[in-house]
Amino acid sequence: MLQPVTDRSISDGLLELTPKLRLIGGRDRATGRIVFPLPANSDSFEPYGLPDAGLLWSYTVQRFAPKSPPYLADGPFEPFAVGYVELAGALIVESRLVEVPFQELRIGLPMELTTFALRTDAGDAVLMYAFKPSAGSPP
């Protein structure tokens, strides 16, 4: 059974940190359709661990601050990359893209799941999922 991280994740049931980092999606019990995130309070979906790597399907640069929670961050706003990452055999997820200069982003870039501290709350890091270029990916 998947054990979502609730005390440090930006949202309950979104992400599993151990034994392996992965996003928690949902699989429709009747059709097998996979969704992300896992729908809350729905008996028709079961937790489903998504692949932790994929290919960059599309991207852009966010040059203005998001206006509402849960995406509020500590400190002054800095532009960041946002992309859609295709997780083979599952679906395409929207995500922050980290550890890559904007000019090195390209469609088809191999990506792997990671986390970053979006902000602190009562001294605890609030983690958000993101994707970064896979180790060994050419720029």
C-alpha positions as CSV (number, residue, x, y, z in Angstrom):
1,M,0.0,0.0,0.0
2,L,1.3,3.4,-0.9
3,Q,2.1,5.6,2.1
4,P,1.8,9.3,1.1
5,V,3.9,11.9,2.8
6,T,1.6,14.3,4.6
7,D,3.8,16.2,7.0
8,R,6.2,17.7,4.5
9,S,4.5,17.5,1.1
10,I,2.7,20.5,-0.3
11,S,-0.5,18.4,-0.5
12,D,-1.7,15.3,1.2
13,G,-1.4,12.1,-0.9
14,L,0.5,13.7,-3.7
15,L,4.0,12.2,-3.2
16,E,5.8,9.3,-1.6
17,L,9.3,9.8,-0.4
18,T,10.3,6.4,0.8
19,P,11.2,3.7,-0.1
20,K,11.4,5.4,-3.5
21,L,10.5,8.9,-4.6
22,R,7.3,8.9,-6.7
23,L,4.1,10.7,-7.5
24,I,0.9,9.1,-6.4
25,G,-1.7,9.1,-9.1
26,G,-5.0,7.2,-9.2
27,R,-6.2,4.3,-11.3
28,D,-9.9,4.0,-12.0
29,R,-11.0,0.7,-10.6
30,A,-13.5,0.1,-13.4
31,T,-11.6,1.3,-16.5
32,G,-7.9,1.3,-15.5
33,R,-7.6,5.0,-16.6
34,I,-4.7,6.7,-14.8
35,V,-5.1,10.3,-13.4
36,F,-2.9,12.7,-11.4
37,P,-3.4,13.6,-8.7
38,L,-5.3,10.9,-6.9
39,P,-8.9,12.2,-6.6
40,A,-9.8,12.9,-3.0
41,N,-12.8,11.1,-1.5
42,S,-13.4,8.9,-4.5
43,D,-14.0,5.2,-4.0
44,S,-13.7,4.7,-7.8
45,F,-9.9,5.3,-7.8
46,E,-7.1,3.4,-6.1
47,P,-3.7,4.9,-5.4
48,Y,-1.2,4.2,-8.2
49,G,2.5,4.9,-8.1
50,L,3.6,6.8,-11.3
51,P,6.9,6.3,-13.1
52,D,9.7,8.5,-11.8
53,A,11.1,9.4,-15.2
54,G,9.9,10.6,-18.5
55,L,10.4,12.9,-21.5
56,L,9.8,16.7,-21.6
57,W,6.7,17.0,-23.8
58,S,6.4,20.9,-23.7
59,Y,7.6,23.8,-21.5
60,T,7.5,27.5,-20.8
61,V,9.0,30.0,-18.4
62,Q,6.7,31.4,-15.7
63,R,7.7,35.1,-15.4
64,F,5.1,36.2,-12.9
65,A,4.3,35.1,-9.4
66,P,1.5,32.6,-8.9
67,K,-1.4,34.4,-7.2
68,S,-2.8,31.7,-4.9
69,P,-1.9,28.9,-2.5
70,P,-0.5,26.3,-2.4
71,Y,2.1,27.7,-4.7
72,L,3.2,30.7,-2.6
73,A,6.9,30.6,-1.9
74,D,9.3,32.2,0.5
75,G,11.4,35.2,-0.7
76,P,11.2,37.4,-3.8
77,F,9.8,35.9,-7.0
78,E,12.2,34.5,-9.5
79,P,11.1,33.2,-13.0
80,F,11.0,29.4,-13.2
81,A,10.5,26.7,-15.9
82,V,7.2,24.8,-16.0
83,G,6.7,21.8,-18.3
84,Y,4.7,18.8,-19.2
85,V,6.5,15.5,-18.6
86,E,5.3,12.4,-20.4
87,L,5.5,9.4,-18.1
88,A,5.6,6.4,-20.4
89,G,2.6,4.1,-20.0
90,A,0.9,6.4,-17.7
91,L,0.1,10.1,-18.5
92,I,1.5,13.6,-18.9
93,V,2.0,15.7,-15.7
94,E,2.6,19.4,-15.3
95,S,5.6,20.2,-13.2
96,R,8.2,22.7,-12.2
97,L,11.5,22.1,-14.0
98,V,14.6,22.5,-11.9
99,E,18.4,22.2,-12.1
100,V,18.4,23.2,-15.8
101,P,19.1,26.6,-17.4
102,F,16.1,27.8,-19.5
103,Q,18.3,27.8,-22.7
104,E,19.0,24.1,-22.3
105,L,15.3,23.0,-22.2
106,R,14.2,21.1,-25.3
107,I,11.3,18.8,-26.2
108,G,12.3,15.2,-25.6
109,L,14.8,15.9,-22.9
110,P,14.9,12.9,-20.5
111,M,13.7,14.0,-17.1
112,E,13.6,12.4,-13.6
113,L,11.5,13.2,-10.5
114,T,12.9,15.2,-7.7
115,T,11.7,17.5,-4.9
116,F,12.6,21.0,-3.8
117,A,11.7,23.1,-0.7
118,L,9.0,25.5,-1.9
119,R,8.8,27.3,1.4
120,T,9.0,26.8,5.1
121,D,6.1,26.5,7.5
122,A,6.7,26.6,11.2
123,G,10.3,25.8,10.5
124,D,9.5,22.7,8.4
125,A,10.3,22.5,4.7
126,V,7.2,22.3,2.5
127,L,8.2,20.0,-0.4
128,M,7.0,20.3,-4.0
129,Y,7.7,17.7,-6.7
130,A,9.6,18.8,-9.8
131,F,11.5,17.2,-12.7
132,K,15.1,17.7,-13.5
133,P,17.2,16.4,-16.4
134,S,18.1,12.8,-16.0
135,A,21.7,12.1,-15.0
136,G,23.8,11.8,-18.1
137,S,21.3,13.7,-20.4
138,P,23.2,15.7,-23.0
139,P,22.5,19.5,-22.8
